[in-house]
Amino acid sequence: MEAFARALPDHDLLFLGRDLKHPRVIAAWLEAIAEGWIDSLVAEREGRIVGTAALVRDPLGWSAHVGEIRLLVAADERGAGLGRDLLQAGMAIAGERGLAKLTATMTPDQRASIELFETLGFRGEALLRDQVRDRAGQPHDLLILAYDAARVAAGHRAYGFGAQA
């Protein structure tokens, strides 16, 4: 995981809140997985991690019905559908967990990521100006996208999608 994180551009990691290139952050992530706070998916090719999706939850908090999807794909693997596959798998896990809402955070200039999430039903919900600073101290905005699972499910029921035959 550390090698995967180090290969990613720093800009791709700004939405995480913590620096995934730091071994202590990876250790904390693994601990959260073991404790059941995070469901983690990892895609490998030839023994190398090429993508990951995480569904982060806080079952003890006021927003236990909400999960955050975090998606990272190696630069040389983008555009081939891996991100979509990981995102859809994360959304399926969220459904199994009974989550009513999902969020995803990214910088507004990550157009391909925004388009991917929007094609799967996420919509812009907030823009946090100058929310994070990169290693050089430059501020960056963060965009929060949200997916309302209950609204989507109601729409599917209304149009007969997923109905038992």
N, C-alpha and C positions, 0 to 999 in steps of 0.2 A: 504494500500500500504506500509506503514511504517513497519508493521509486516511482510509482504512478503519480503521486502528488508532486514530486519534484520535477517531473516532465511537463506538468501543466503550466501554462502562463500564470503568473501571479494574479493577473486581472480576472482569470476564471474562478479564483478562489475567494474573491472579495465578499461574496454573498454568504459565506459560511459563518461569519462571526468570529471564527478562530482560524489560526493558520494551520492548515492541514499538513504543511511541510514540517511541522514540529513534532518530534516523537511523542511528547507528552499528550498532545492533542489526539494523536492516533490511539494511544493507550486509553485515554478517556473515552474515545469513541467505541473501542472494543469492549470496555467495561459497561457502557450504556447498552450495547447489543446484548451482552450476557445478562444484564438486569432486565431486559425486555422493553426498554425505552425506545430502542431503535430497531427497525427491521431493515436489514441490509442485503442488497443484491449486488453481486460482483460478476462482471463479464470478463472472461479471460480468452486470450488467443495465444497459442504456442507458449503457454506458461507465463504469460505477462498479463497483468490487469490492464484492460483497455476501456473499462467503463464501470461506473457504480451508481446505484440509486439507493437512497436511504429514505425511509419513512420515519420521521421523528415525532414522537408523541410524549405527552406528559399526562398520564392517566390520573395523577393526583391533583392536577391544577383545575382552574376554573374553565379552561378550554380543553377539557379531556375529549371533547367531540371533534377536535380539530387536529389534523396532522400536517406536518411540513414535509414536502418532497424536496430532496436535494439530489441533483443529477449532475454527474460529471462524466465526460467522454473524452478519451485521448484525441488530440488534434488530428492525428492521421486516421482516425476511425469515424470522423464526423461526416454526415451527409449520406450514410449508407443504411440508416434506419435503426442503428443500435440504440440511440437515445430514445427513440419512440418506443422500442421494445422494452427498455428498462422502465420508462415512465409508465407505460401501460401495465407492466407487472407490479409496479409500486402502487398504482391506482387500484389494482385488483386486491392487493393486500389490504389497502385502506378499506375497501368494501367488506372484506372478511372481518376486519376489526370493528366494523360498524361506525366508522367515522362519517360525520355529516358534512364536513368541510375539509378541503385541502388548501394549503397555501404553498407558494413557491416564490423565492426571492432571487433577483438577478439585477445586473446593471442595465439601464435602458438601452445601451448600445449593443447588447447581445441579441440582435434581431433574430437570428436563426433559432435561438432558444425560446424567445418570446413567441415566435410563430408556431413552433412545435407545441408549446403548452396551449396556445390559443386554439389550435386545430383539435385538441382533445377536450375543449370546453372550459379552459381557464380564462378568466377575464381580469383586466386590470382593476385593482382595488385601491392602491395607494402608491404614492411616490414620496419617498423620504429623501429630502435634499441634503447633500453633503453628509450622508449617514456613516460612510466608512472612509478611511484613509488608506492609501496604498503604502508600500514600503518607502516611497519617496515623500510621503506626507501629503500627496495630492488628494483632495476630497472627491468622492464619487457618490452619485445618487443611487438609491436602491429602489427598484420597482417591485411591488408585491402583487402577485397574481393570485386569484382564488378560484376554487372549483367548488360549487355548491352541489354536493352529491344528491341531496334531497330534491332540489329543483330539477336536476337532470333525470333522476329516477321518476319523478312525477310526469315529466315530459315523455319519457319512454312508455310509461303506463298509458298515458293519454293517446299515444299513437300506436299502441299494441306491440311495442318492441319488447322482446323478452317474455312475452306471454306464453303460457303453457298451451300446447296444442292438444 
